[in-house]
Amino acid sequence: MPAIGLGVFQTPPEATTDAVVAALQTGYRHIDTAAAYANEREVGEGIRRAGVDRADIFIETKVWISDYGYQETLHAFEKSARKLDLFILHQPLSTAFEKTIAAYTALEKLLADGSVRAIGVSNFMPGHLAALRERTAVVPAVNQVELHPWFTQPEVQAANAELGILTQAWSPIGGITSYRGDGATSTFNDPAILAVAAAHGKSAAQVMLRWQLQLGHSVIPKSVRPERIAENFDVFDFELSEAQMGVLGGLDKGVRGGPDPDSITLEAFGRPIPEE
Ligand SMILES: NC(=O)c1ccc[n+]([C@@H]2O[C@H](COP(=O)([O-])OP(=O)(O)OC[C@H]3O[C@@H](n4cnc5c(N)ncnc54)[C@H](OP(=O)(O)O)[C@@H]3O)[C@@H](O)[C@H]2O)c1
């Protein structure tokens, strides 16, 4: 899986095709979407338009909780794609874990059939991972979780590493500290990150992505702006020192921007995913 992918959460369908084309033309070969983002079709359209060989592109999408269950999740695969590389559960359902297990069992079948190249999970905390491992056979290839310098989830990183699961960072540049934050402070204007960025002649976003890559994380930064899509990919010509890695690693505030995974219930967050 390419280390950098384009994220498309909150990218409106009408902007998605252009963002995907811009990313593929920049050199990205990995796109992260989800049934719940309502833009999978436009991701496919961007891939067709960009003129890059499909075999060279890694497509990742997520099953929404409303489609959990064995048959339901097999059907969700049909709704999502004809051809996918990585298929993951978007959230653990702590209050309906049987459905989560059944959904993951459907992913295992899709993997065994060769319908997908890899399967995984998202927003699974160590307890969810342990409960999943007790009941299923295939270790998830990735666990996609909120992870940026202000929220580093060391216990999740450790659990992933122990199980051999790749940590994939969502909001890898802390976008959520900006679009869900106080409007004034965010990772983008954190003075410590800006100081490291200035030392390299790079932006805060580039330094955060470099930090993630040096930690061995997969990253999926989102942008709809071609210049930022290019900026977020231009992170292979510099390296952070151990001290600079420590600076970014020391900024954790221990406060998540996204919802607590245990607060995700069918009652509060369930909604139908259309057939097409
Ligand atoms: N599994 C989950 O539950 C979950 C949850 C959230 C996100 N995700 C995935 O992770 C991806 C990324 O997360 P995210 O969208 O929350 O946050 P992000 O990628 O950390 O940040 C995106 C935000 O930062 C802005 N931005 C992008 N590049 C920038 C740059 N170089 N300088 C300054 N601002 C920049 C974007 O605005 P513009 O578009 O205007 O540039 C957007 O508002 C999502 O798209 C999605 O694929 C998954």
The ligand as a Gaussian input file, in Angstrom:
#p B3LYP/6-31G(d) Opt

LIG

0 1
 N      -12.062000       6.504000       9.766000
 C      -12.585000       7.626000      10.216000
 O      -13.447000       7.628000      11.107000
 C      -12.138000       8.918000       9.616000
 C      -12.488000      10.147000      10.207000
 C      -12.024000      11.323000       9.633000
 C      -11.227000      11.261000       8.511000
 N      -10.914000      10.057000       7.920000
 C      -10.100000       9.956000       6.690000
 O       -8.891000      10.679000       6.886000
 C       -8.783000      11.685000       5.886000
 C       -8.044000      12.883000       6.402000
 O       -8.599000      13.360000       7.609000
 P       -9.276000      14.802000       7.765000
 O       -9.906000      15.185000       6.491000
 O      -10.106000      14.719000       8.979000
 O       -8.057000      15.757000       8.147000
 P       -6.648000      16.177000       7.510000
 O       -6.340000      15.448000       6.287000
 O       -5.669000      16.121000       8.643000
 O       -6.886000      17.727000       7.198000
 C       -7.777000      18.122000       6.210000
 C       -8.127000      19.602000       6.449000
 O       -6.938000      20.400000       6.376000
 C       -6.977000      21.243000       5.213000
 N       -5.656000      21.069000       4.568000
 C       -5.252000      20.065000       3.759000
 N       -3.970000      20.212000       3.408000
 C       -3.536000      21.347000       4.019000
 C       -2.293000      22.025000       4.018000
 N       -1.248000      21.556000       3.345000
 N       -2.193000      23.171000       4.756000
 C       -3.268000      23.647000       5.443000
 N       -4.473000      23.036000       5.474000
 C       -4.602000      21.884000       4.761000
 C       -8.132000      20.748000       4.376000
 O       -8.803000      21.832000       3.724000
 P       -8.891000      21.943000       2.105000
 O       -9.596000      20.731000       1.594000
 O       -9.664000      23.210000       1.904000
 O       -7.474000      22.040000       1.630000
 C       -9.069000      20.139000       5.431000
 O       -9.854000      21.135000       6.055000
 C      -10.249000      11.957000       5.509000
 O      -10.396000      12.652000       4.306000
 C      -10.784000      10.561000       5.470000
 O      -10.396000       9.906000       4.273000
 C      -11.362000       8.899000       8.478000

